[in-house]
Amino acid sequence: MYPGQRWTPERITRGTSNLTRVVLLAMLAAAAAAMCSGALAADDQKKFANDPRANVRDVGPAGRWHMVRDATAGRMNDKQRAEIRRLESLGYLSGSTPMPDDTGIVYIEPDRVSPGLNFFTSGHFAGAVLMDQYGEVLHEWEYDFLSAWPDREEDADADGSEYWRWAYLFENGDVLAIFEGLGLIKVDKDSRLLWAHDGGEHHDLEVMEDGTIYALTRKAHVVREIARLPILEDFVTILDPQGNVIREVSILAAFANSAFAPAPEARNRPARGDLFHTNAIEVLDGSLANRIPAFSRGNVLLSMRQLSSIAVLDMSTEQIVWVSSGMWLEQHDPKVLDNGNIMLFDNKGDDGKSKIVEFDPVTLELEWAYRGTHECVFFTMMCGASHRLPNGNTIISESDYGRAFEVTPSGEIVWEFLNPNRAGESGDLIATLFDVQRLPPDFPTDWLDRR
């Protein structure tokens, strides 16, 4: 069992303005982490001295790659403007892990795999792929950044312009796609642009039944109560089905206007200017409200990697109403399961390795977990996703190493896929798999036959 924490107003520093309190606690967390960062780095170096996971480097062609795992406001000065440019282009390494000889579907037990097609984005191109269980590509979408925004040449070299960080497939074959930190586009089944919105969309979004879009957006600017240099401010932005902004809520202000503030015990150091690094959003359906009122219908569940915390934002009051941390480190992709538990991708909370955790949000008791083994290492420093499937299995994207796999409740692997897209002089780079989504078996695909 792992210790968990829910933050209450009594645990938050008082006697200062709300916004200042938020900033002070975030800075306190950063300072504390900075003091031990050398030791942590040394520990990591020792632990992974002979582990290819430690070999992360910025190499390779356009896109996001990793060495394949071995088979074993107001006027601003020039400095402020430069910092805004850096923050707006903040993305992931264009090349990152070493490569196994195997590629595509490397293992499958057909009778134990949850049926359905696989939809995913890959770091090798600005597009998405629809693939069956055996690795056959059924359809691809592709649309590049400058075709969407021809007048944004200054952003064309940003890491986020080279690939689709996340995508959503509609039942008619249309796709929403995120250029990380740069914007959102919608294309039809034939990759023809329907619209583009340059709102700084990043990481994740959710589409409601009426077509309304809840997206994470960000803005690099100076918030003088925090620092003279710009910061990245994250927002929950609501767009209509045509990509027009209906409303936006600042996550920073939502903390500042509430009784909560970022957990001062946050164990990791925020990247310069990136206070929260919000990386996931889920609109709550109210199924947990009888146990936790904060989880009322219409509120949103958020994940903030820099604070190693997840939180609930009340969209009506624009306040944070629930926060939890303690069981994970630099997490991604929390979601409420049908059984009332929360599952998330814990990137570094398993002694520096990754794990998937499912826990009761009321008792904070661990209900299920998946970890790798010595024989089958499981780790991704960045990104990562997991989805509970209808048959009880879980599909996991180990993003940095271009690997996705499906496990049973007992942790047995019944399906495994390695991204076949490779680069480097000897093919030693593998393209990132951001999120492999298993579509329901009855997902409409009749549009595949329409030309």
Secondary structure, 3 states (H helix, E strand, C coil): CCCCEECCHHHCCCCCCHHHHHHHHHHHHHHHHHHHHHHHHHHHHHHCCCCHHHCCCCCCCCCCEEEECCCCCCCCCHHHHHHHHHHHCCCCCCEEEECCCCCEEEEECCCCCCCCCEEEEECCCCEEEEECCCCCEEEEEECCHHHHCCCCHHHCCCHHHCCCCEEEECCCCCEEEEECCCEEEEECCCCCEEEEECCCCCCCEEECCCCCEEEEEEEEECCCCCCCCCEEEEEEEEECCCCCEEEEEEHHHHHHCCCCCCCCCCCCCCCCCCCCCEEEEEECCCCCCCCCHHHCCCCEEEEEHHHCEEEEEECCCCEEEEEEECCCCCCEEEEECCCCCEEEEEEEEECCEEEEEEECCCCCCEEEEEECCCCCCCCCCCCCEEEECCCCCEEEEEHHHCEEEEECCCCCEEEEEECCCEECCCCCEEECECCCEECCCCCCCHHHHCC
